[in-house]
């Protein structure tokens, strides 16, 4: 297995935890709870997603009708999404959600060999 580690871990823009996403059944209740208990600030991104700030790390909540089993998604950042995706595939990871765009970038989600789901995002050049 040959991974492209030309950044040699000195470029901390790549591969660090940058954002976390949780699932929720009720955005309004979730927003009320976390703003009252922890003082988090929220930004609405449509009827199914809110982002939070004012915690040590930023993140978001996405609504779901499914039972919440593994309710958090850790999101890593990388400057080259295609390279990160190929590294996942080369290391026997599985792409669970293919690359898609959102307001300030693009991302994909993957399963590691143990079945943990994570995501990798990259800021769009225009952002």
N, CA, C and O atoms as a DFTB+ gen file, in Angstrom:
508 C
 N C O
     1  1       0.845      -1.157       0.000
     2  2       0.000       0.000       0.000
     3  2       0.897       1.229       0.000
     4  3       1.811       1.332       0.819
     5  1       0.645       2.153      -0.906
     6  2       1.460       3.353      -1.012
     7  2       0.565       4.588      -0.939
     8  3      -0.151       4.907      -1.888
     9  1       0.615       5.269       0.190
    10  2      -0.184       6.470       0.375
    11  2       0.639       7.694       0.025
    12  3       1.861       7.690       0.175
    13  1      -0.019       8.733      -0.438
    14  2       0.665       9.954      -0.811
    15  2       0.776      10.862       0.407
    16  3      -0.114      11.673       0.666
    17  1       1.866      10.726       1.154
    18  2       2.086      11.555       2.328
    19  2       3.178      12.591       2.049
    20  3       4.076      12.789       2.868
    21  1       3.097      13.246       0.894
    22  2       4.127      14.219       0.551
    23  2       4.117      15.422       1.482
    24  3       5.080      16.189       1.505
    25  1       3.057      15.600       2.241
    26  2       2.984      16.722       3.182
    27  2       3.704      16.407       4.489
    28  3       3.968      17.328       5.262
    29  1       4.026      15.172       4.764
    30  2       4.845      14.730       5.903
    31  2       4.340      15.261       7.251
    32  3       5.131      15.490       8.166
    33  1       3.046      15.449       7.366
    34  2       2.410      15.874       8.612
    35  2       2.851      17.250       9.101
    36  3       2.432      17.667      10.180
    37  1       3.672      17.961       8.355
    38  2       4.051      19.302       8.797
    39  2       3.032      20.332       8.334
    40  3       2.973      21.435       8.877
    41  1       2.238      19.986       7.348
    42  2       1.207      20.888       6.854
    43  2      -0.072      20.601       7.626
    44  3      -0.863      19.750       7.217
    45  1      -0.284      21.290       8.721
    46  2      -1.409      20.989       9.593
    47  2      -2.743      21.451       9.029
    48  3      -3.772      21.298       9.687
    49  1      -2.750      22.013       7.823
    50  2      -4.015      22.312       7.172
    51  2      -4.697      21.016       6.755
    52  3      -5.914      20.979       6.574
    53  1      -3.937      19.985       6.609
    54  2      -4.463      18.694       6.193
    55  2      -4.603      17.765       7.391
    56  3      -3.771      17.758       8.298
    57  1      -5.657      16.994       7.369
    58  2      -5.815      15.849       8.252
    59  2      -6.095      16.163       9.721
    60  3      -5.931      15.283      10.567
    61  1      -6.508      17.377      10.049
    62  2      -6.885      17.630      11.435
    63  2      -8.414      17.690      11.539
    64  3      -9.108      17.969      10.561
    65  1      -8.918      17.423      12.743
    66  2     -10.360      17.493      12.952
    67  2     -10.755      18.954      12.897
    68  3     -10.221      19.785      13.631
    69  1     -11.690      19.254      12.024
    70  2     -12.040      20.635      11.729
    71  2     -13.483      20.965      12.092
    72  3     -13.814      22.135      12.285
    73  1     -14.345      19.958      12.188
    74  2     -15.782      20.200      12.298
    75  2     -16.427      18.895      12.727
    76  3     -15.958      17.823      12.343
    77  1     -17.487      18.960      13.514
    78  2     -18.218      17.746      13.860
    79  2     -19.702      17.959      13.598
    80  3     -20.231      19.054      13.790
    81  1     -20.352      16.911      13.163
    82  2     -21.782      16.979      12.887
    83  2     -22.520      15.937      13.711
    84  3     -22.102      14.784      13.816
    85  1     -23.617      16.371      14.284
    86  2     -24.487      15.504      15.060
    87  2     -25.803      15.341      14.323
    88  3     -26.141      16.153      13.462
    89  1     -26.536      14.310      14.652
    90  2     -27.902      14.107      14.172
    91  2     -28.864      14.623      15.238
    92  3     -28.530      14.646      16.422
    93  1     -30.044      15.032      14.820
    94  2     -31.066      15.488      15.747
    95  2     -32.444      15.181      15.189
    96  3     -32.639      15.106      13.976
    97  1     -33.381      15.008      16.083
    98  2     -34.784      14.817      15.692
    99  2     -35.514      16.152      15.610
   100  3     -36.531      16.254      14.924
   101  1     -35.011      17.182      16.302
   102  2     -35.723      18.449      16.428
   103  2     -34.709      19.592      16.497
   104  3     -34.070      19.792      17.530
   105  1     -34.560      20.350      15.390
   106  2     -33.572      21.428      15.347
   107  2     -33.866      22.520      16.378
   108  3     -32.953      22.999      17.050
   109  1     -35.123      22.910      16.505
   110  2     -35.468      23.994      17.436
   111  2     -35.131      23.608      18.873
   112  3     -34.566      24.410      19.617
   113  1     -35.471      22.401      19.257
   114  2     -35.188      21.926      20.613
   115  2     -33.675      21.841      20.845
   116  3     -33.176      22.216      21.906
   117  1     -32.963      21.345      19.842
   118  2     -31.508      21.219      19.937
   119  2     -30.864      22.594      20.078
   120  3     -29.997      22.792      20.929
   121  1     -31.286      23.543      19.245
   122  2     -30.743      24.899      19.303
   123  2     -31.000      25.527      20.674
   124  3     -30.104      26.135      21.259
   125  1     -32.209      25.380      21.178
   126  2     -32.576      25.938      22.477
   127  2     -31.707      25.321      23.581
   128  3     -31.171      26.036      24.427
   129  1     -31.575      24.010      23.566
   130  2     -30.793      23.309      24.586
   131  2     -29.350      23.793      24.615
   132  3     -28.864      24.215      25.664
   133  1     -28.653      23.738      23.473
   134  2     -27.222      24.046      23.456
   135  2     -26.942      25.540      23.631
   136  3     -25.896      25.911      24.164
   137  1     -27.857      26.396      23.193
   138  2     -27.628      27.820      23.425
   139  2     -27.834      28.162      24.896
   140  3     -27.087      28.967      25.452
   141  1     -28.836      27.563      25.533
   142  2     -29.084      27.833      26.955
   143  2     -28.032      27.196      27.862
   144  3     -27.575      27.826      28.816
   145  1     -27.654      25.977      27.578
   146  2     -26.732      25.260      28.458
   147  2     -25.282      25.698      28.255
   148  3     -24.557      25.883      29.233
   149  1     -24.841      25.869      26.997
   150  2     -23.436      26.131      26.710
   151  2     -23.163      27.487      26.053
   152  3     -22.003      27.854      25.863
   153  1     -24.210      28.232      25.705
   154  2     -24.012      29.533      25.085
   155  2     -23.592      29.487      23.630
   156  3     -23.071      30.471      23.106
   157  1     -23.813      28.350      22.964
   158  2     -23.435      28.238      21.562
   159  2     -24.301      29.160      20.709
   160  3     -25.461      29.412      21.035
   161  1     -23.731      29.659      19.619
   162  2     -24.428      30.486      18.629
   163  2     -24.724      29.607      17.416
   164  3     -23.948      28.711      17.083
   165  1     -25.858      29.872      16.758
   166  2     -26.295      29.027      15.644
   167  2     -26.547      29.834      14.376
   168  3     -26.947      30.997      14.427
   169  1     -26.303      29.189      13.240
   170  2     -26.640      29.719      11.920
   171  2     -27.518      28.688      11.234
   172  3     -27.152      27.516      11.146
   173  1     -28.673      29.118      10.747
   174  2     -29.591      28.220      10.040
   175  2     -29.175      28.089       8.583
   176  3     -28.874      29.083       7.921
   177  1     -29.161      26.858       8.090
   178  2     -28.884      26.568       6.685
   179  2     -30.034      25.748       6.128
   180  3     -29.846      24.598       5.731
   181  1     -31.197      26.320       6.096
   182  2     -32.370      25.624       5.577
   183  2     -33.102      24.882       6.677
   184  3     -32.754      24.993       7.853
   185  1     -34.126      24.118       6.288
   186  2     -34.993      23.472       7.276
   187  2     -34.414      22.226       7.936
   188  3     -35.008      21.706       8.881
   189  1     -33.267      21.733       7.463
   190  2     -32.744      20.471       7.990
   191  2     -31.343      20.570       8.582
   192  3     -30.766      19.554       8.969
   193  1     -30.782      21.789       8.660
   194  2     -29.394      21.883       9.128
   195  2     -29.159      23.205       9.855
   196  3     -29.595      24.262       9.400
   197  1     -28.461      23.130      10.994
   198  2     -27.974      24.304      11.698
   199  2     -26.508      24.091      12.046
   200  3     -26.086      22.985      12.386
   201  1     -25.742      25.171      11.955
   202  2     -24.328      25.122      12.337
   203  2     -24.169      25.823      13.677
   204  3     -24.891      26.775      13.977
   205  1     -23.213      25.346      14.489
   206  2     -22.959      25.998      15.764
   207  2     -21.529      26.514      15.849
   208  3     -20.621      26.002      15.194
   209  1     -21.358      27.533      16.668
   210  2     -20.040      28.088      16.954
   211  2     -20.022      28.455      18.436
   212  3     -21.000      28.244      19.154
   213  1     -18.917      28.997      18.871
   214  2     -18.697      29.372      20.261
   215  2     -18.452      28.159      21.141
   216  3     -18.648      28.229      22.354
   217  1     -18.035      27.070      20.563
   218  2     -17.525      25.946      21.339
   219  2     -16.060      25.828      20.927
   220  3     -15.600      26.609      20.094
   221  1     -15.341      24.909      21.465
   222  2     -13.928      24.787      21.092
   223  2     -13.764      24.476      19.610
   224  3     -12.807      24.917      18.974
   225  1     -14.703      23.719      19.073
   226  2     -14.684      23.359      17.653
   227  2     -16.075      23.622      17.096
   228  3     -17.073      23.410      17.785
   229  1     -16.145      24.082      15.855
   230  2     -17.438      24.339      15.220
   231  2     -18.045      23.036      14.719
   232  3     -17.351      22.038      14.526
   233  1     -19.343      23.072      14.514
   234  2     -20.024      21.883      14.020
   235  2     -21.443      22.201      13.616
   236  3     -21.818      23.361      13.443
   237  1     -22.228      21.144      13.467
   238  2     -23.604      21.329      13.043
   239  2     -24.495      20.189      13.485
   240  3     -24.030      19.164      13.984
   241  1     -25.776      20.392      13.291
   242  2     -26.791      19.380      13.559
   243  2     -27.632      19.209      12.305
   244  3     -28.079      20.190      11.712
   245  1     -27.844      17.967      11.904
   246  2     -28.670      17.627      10.750
   247  2     -29.857      16.808      11.229
   248  3     -29.706      15.887      12.032
   249  1     -31.040      17.151      10.730
   250  2     -32.219      16.394      11.139
   251  2     -32.231      15.019      10.476
   252  3     -31.714      14.826       9.375
   253  1     -32.836      14.078      11.184
   254  2     -32.982      12.727      10.666
   255  2     -34.256      12.113      11.218
   256  3     -34.667      12.410      12.339
   257  1     -34.870      11.262      10.429
   258  2     -36.015      10.487      10.897
   259  2     -35.575       9.106      11.376
   260  3     -36.361       8.375      11.978
   261  1     -34.330       8.753      11.110
   262  2     -33.793       7.454      11.483
   263  2     -33.437       7.450      12.971
   264  3     -33.231       8.503      13.574
   265  1     -33.368       6.264      13.546
   266  2     -32.882       6.122      14.907
   267  2     -31.436       6.599      14.948
   268  3     -30.638       6.236      14.083
   269  1     -31.098       7.398      15.933
   270  2     -29.732       7.918      16.040
   271  2     -28.894       6.902      16.802
   272  3     -29.063       6.717      18.007
   273  1     -27.986       6.245      16.081
   274  2     -27.126       5.217      16.659
   275  2     -25.725       5.787      16.861
   276  3     -25.199       5.766      17.973
   277  1     -25.138       6.281      15.814
   278  2     -23.820       6.897      15.863
   279  2     -24.036       8.356      15.477
   280  3     -23.896       8.720      14.310
   281  1     -24.376       9.186      16.450
   282  2     -24.888      10.509      16.172
   283  2     -23.886      11.582      15.845
   284  3     -24.284      12.733      15.665
   285  1     -22.610      11.276      15.757
   286  2     -21.626      12.317      15.459
   287  2     -20.824      11.941      14.220
   288  3     -20.463      10.781      14.024
   289  1     -20.552      12.941      13.390
   290  2     -19.711      12.768      12.214
   291  2     -18.508      13.689      12.369
   292  3     -18.665      14.909      12.401
   293  1     -17.321      13.125      12.465
   294  2     -16.093      13.910      12.547
   295  2     -15.691      14.289      11.129
   296  3     -15.642      13.444      10.235
   297  1     -15.403      15.579      10.936
   298  2     -15.054      16.091       9.613
   299  2     -13.606      16.576       9.644
   300  3     -13.252      17.469      10.414
   301  1     -12.781      15.973       8.797
   302  2     -11.379      16.360       8.648
   303  2     -11.252      17.341       7.488
   304  3     -12.091      17.347       6.587
   305  1     -10.218      18.164       7.502
   306  2      -9.996      19.063       6.368
   307  2      -8.769      18.612       5.591
   308  3      -7.858      17.991       6.140
   309  1      -8.765      18.936       4.308
   310  2      -7.630      18.606       3.441
   311  2      -7.640      19.578       2.276
   312  3      -8.704      19.946       1.777
   313  1      -6.450      19.995       1.840
   314  2      -6.366      20.936       0.721
   315  2      -6.692      20.294      -0.617
   316  3      -7.087      20.994      -1.549
   317  1      -6.537      18.980      -0.735
   318  2      -6.758      18.295      -2.004
   319  2      -7.716      17.135      -1.770
   320  3      -7.313      16.059      -1.328
   321  1      -8.986      17.369      -2.073
   322  2     -10.010      16.371      -1.800
   323  2      -9.798      15.092      -2.601
   324  3     -10.003      13.995      -2.081
   325  1      -9.391      15.222      -3.853
   326  2      -9.159      14.032      -4.680
   327  2      -8.030      13.174      -4.111
   328  3      -8.124      11.947      -4.100
   329  1      -6.971      13.819      -3.642
   330  2      -5.849      13.083      -3.043
   331  2      -6.292      12.370      -1.772
   332  3      -5.960      11.203      -1.561
   333  1      -7.043      13.076      -0.922
   334  2      -7.522      12.464       0.318
   335  2      -8.427      11.271       0.020
   336  3      -8.330      10.234       0.676
   337  1      -9.303      11.421      -0.966
   338  2     -10.216      10.338      -1.338
   339  2      -9.430       9.125      -1.837
   340  3      -9.737       7.992      -1.465
   341  1      -8.433       9.354      -2.664
   342  2      -7.621       8.245      -3.168
   343  2      -6.856       7.572      -2.033
   344  3      -6.709       6.350      -2.033
   345  1      -6.368       8.346      -1.070
   346  2      -5.683       7.762       0.081
   347  2      -6.621       6.859       0.874
   348  3      -6.212       5.789       1.325
   349  1      -7.870       7.275       1.048
   350  2      -8.860       6.449       1.755
   351  2      -9.058       5.129       1.018
   352  3      -9.046       4.060       1.628
   353  1      -9.239       5.212      -0.283
   354  2      -9.492       4.009      -1.098
   355  2      -8.273       3.085      -1.077
   356  3      -8.416       1.870      -0.942
   357  1      -7.081       3.657      -1.211
   358  2      -5.853       2.876      -1.218
   359  2      -5.657       2.130       0.097
   360  3      -5.120       1.022       0.120
   361  1      -6.099       2.747       1.192
   362  2      -5.931       2.138       2.516
   363  2      -7.108       1.255       2.905
   364  3      -7.287       0.949       4.084
   365  1      -7.904       0.848       1.943
   366  2      -9.027      -0.074       2.128
   367  2     -10.228       0.546       2.842
   368  3     -11.054      -0.167       3.411
   369  1     -10.321       1.875       2.809
   370  2     -11.531       2.517       3.286
   371  2     -12.596       2.436       2.200
   372  3     -12.283       2.152       1.044
   373  1     -13.834       2.682       2.559
   374  2     -14.939       2.646       1.593
   375  2     -15.631       4.004       1.582
   376  3     -15.920       4.573       2.634
   377  1     -15.889       4.510       0.392
   378  2     -16.603       5.777       0.251
   379  2     -18.072       5.511       0.548
   380  3     -18.705       4.698      -0.125
   381  1     -18.618       6.193       1.555
   382  2     -20.022       5.996       1.926
   383  2     -20.927       7.067       1.326
   384  3     -22.093       6.796       1.040
   385  1     -20.413       8.269       1.134
   386  2     -21.136       9.351       0.452
   387  2     -20.132      10.006      -0.487
   388  3     -19.120      10.551      -0.048
   389  1     -20.424       9.947      -1.789
   390  2     -19.483      10.487      -2.766
   391  2     -19.393      12.011      -2.644
   392  3     -20.219      12.640      -1.983
   393  1     -18.401      12.579      -3.276
   394  2     -18.136      14.010      -3.191
   395  2     -19.357      14.826      -3.593
   396  3     -19.992      14.567      -4.615
   397  1     -19.669      15.815      -2.765
   398  2     -20.754      16.751      -3.070
   399  2     -20.341      18.147      -2.628
   400  3     -19.450      18.312      -1.795
   401  1     -20.998      19.143      -3.194
   402  2     -20.711      20.540      -2.876
   403  2     -21.702      21.070      -1.861
   404  3     -22.835      20.598      -1.776
   405  1     -21.266      22.051      -1.096
   406  2     -22.126      22.787      -0.172
   407  2     -21.655      24.239      -0.239
   408  3     -20.687      24.517      -0.946
   409  1     -22.292      25.176       0.461
   410  2     -22.037      26.601       0.210
   411  2     -20.581      27.064       0.180
   412  3     -20.277      27.981      -0.583
   413  1     -19.678      26.499       0.947
   414  2     -18.301      27.005       0.948
   415  2     -17.260      25.951       0.608
   416  3     -16.068      26.183       0.811
   417  1     -17.676      24.803       0.099
   418  2     -16.691      23.795      -0.254
   419  2     -17.305      22.520      -0.782
   420  3     -18.439      22.507      -1.259
   421  1     -16.538      21.448      -0.690
   422  2     -16.969      20.117      -1.120
   423  2     -16.480      19.109      -0.092
   424  3     -15.531      19.365       0.649
   425  1     -17.149      17.952      -0.062
   426  2     -16.712      16.913       0.858
   427  2     -17.195      15.551       0.400
   428  3     -18.069      15.435      -0.459
   429  1     -16.598      14.512       0.999
   430  2     -17.071      13.140       0.850
   431  2     -17.036      12.505       2.224
   432  3     -16.386      13.015       3.136
   433  1     -17.739      11.387       2.372
   434  2     -17.730      10.639       3.619
   435  2     -17.222       9.237       3.335
   436  3     -17.398       8.704       2.239
   437  1     -16.586       8.645       4.350
   438  2     -16.002       7.317       4.166
   439  2     -16.140       6.502       5.427
   440  3     -16.364       7.028       6.517
   441  1     -16.001       5.193       5.248
   442  2     -15.950       4.252       6.358
   443  2     -14.525       3.741       6.474
   444  3     -13.923       3.319       5.486
   445  1     -13.990       3.783       7.688
   446  2     -12.662       3.207       7.890
   447  2     -12.817       1.688       7.973
   448  3     -13.947       1.200       7.992
   449  1     -11.725       0.926       8.023
   450  2     -11.840      -0.532       8.034
   451  2     -12.658      -1.102       9.196
   452  3     -13.139      -2.232       9.109
   453  1     -12.823      -0.337      10.280
   454  2     -13.647      -0.801      11.401
   455  2     -15.113      -0.399      11.277
   456  3     -15.945      -0.814      12.083
   457  1     -15.426       0.410      10.266
   458  2     -16.804       0.831      10.061
   459  2     -17.139       2.206      10.611
   460  3     -18.292       2.629      10.535
   461  1     -16.158       2.918      11.166
   462  2     -16.405       4.281      11.623
   463  2     -16.565       5.201      10.416
   464  3     -15.777       5.141       9.472
   465  1     -17.595       6.058      10.453
   466  2     -17.806       6.986       9.345
   467  2     -17.225       8.347       9.707
   468  3     -17.499       8.887      10.779
   469  1     -16.424       8.893       8.804
   470  2     -15.862      10.229       8.916
   471  2     -16.066      10.939       7.587
   472  3     -16.497      10.327       6.610
   473  1     -15.759      12.215       7.550
   474  2     -15.849      12.993       6.316
   475  2     -14.558      13.776       6.130
   476  3     -13.830      14.034       7.089
   477  1     -14.285      14.151       4.885
   478  2     -13.165      15.026       4.556
   479  2     -13.729      16.147       3.702
   480  3     -14.471      15.894       2.753
   481  1     -13.381      17.389       4.034
   482  2     -13.857      18.526       3.257
   483  2     -12.696      19.359       2.768
   484  3     -11.586      19.279       3.293
   485  1     -12.971      20.171       1.740
   486  2     -12.000      21.082       1.169
   487  2     -12.728      22.365       0.814
   488  3     -13.813      22.333       0.234
   489  1     -12.135      23.478       1.159
   490  2     -12.706      24.776       0.825
   491  2     -12.603      24.998      -0.676
   492  3     -11.570      24.705      -1.278
   493  1     -13.672      25.515      -1.286
   494  2     -13.635      25.836      -2.711
   495  2     -12.703      27.009      -2.941
   496  3     -12.576      27.881      -2.081
   497  1     -12.047      27.040      -4.098
   498  2     -11.129      28.127      -4.424
   499  2     -11.824      29.479      -4.434
   500  3     -11.218      30.492      -4.086
   501  1     -13.096      29.501      -4.831
   502  2     -13.838      30.759      -4.925
   503  2     -14.288      31.261      -3.582
   504  3     -14.675      32.423      -3.466
   505  1     -14.252      30.413      -2.538
   506  2     -14.794      30.798      -1.231
   507  2     -13.893      31.773      -0.517
   508  3     -14.203      32.198       0.596
